[in-house]
Amino acid sequence: MHRRTRFALFALILGQSACVRWTQVPVPTPPAPPNVISNVSRVHLTTGGSVEFLTLVVATDSLFGVRNNDSRMRMTVSLDQVKRIEVRQKDALRTLGMLGLIVGGVYYSGAAGLGPNR
């Protein structure tokens, strides 16, 4: 594999997680009104696993939503089994930091015809 291709692949793999962050959403205690989460969300279960949802509705005793997988099936989980609920949000600061690292790497490597190693 060429040096530039390796560098581009490495930057792509690192950049996948740099633009988003997961923030915790409080689990409501009954009697609370239903909470609709329209962003991609992740539910950590007490058994140790986690499930991703495209849309999620947190009711007083359970939560239900459409899973974020190929089947897009609807799933219901009891609140007794929920350890933590997280929502995926965009993170502009981490995105700019990653872009700065990529530009600095291209400059330093000489791939753009500039920098100390050209």
Secondary structure, 3 states (H helix, E strand, C coil): CCHHHHHHHHHHHHHCCCCEEEEEECCCCCCCCCEEECCCEEEEECCCCEEEEEEEEECCCEEEEEECCCCCCEEEEEHHHEEEEEEEEECHHHHHHHHHHHHHHHHHHCCCCCCCCC
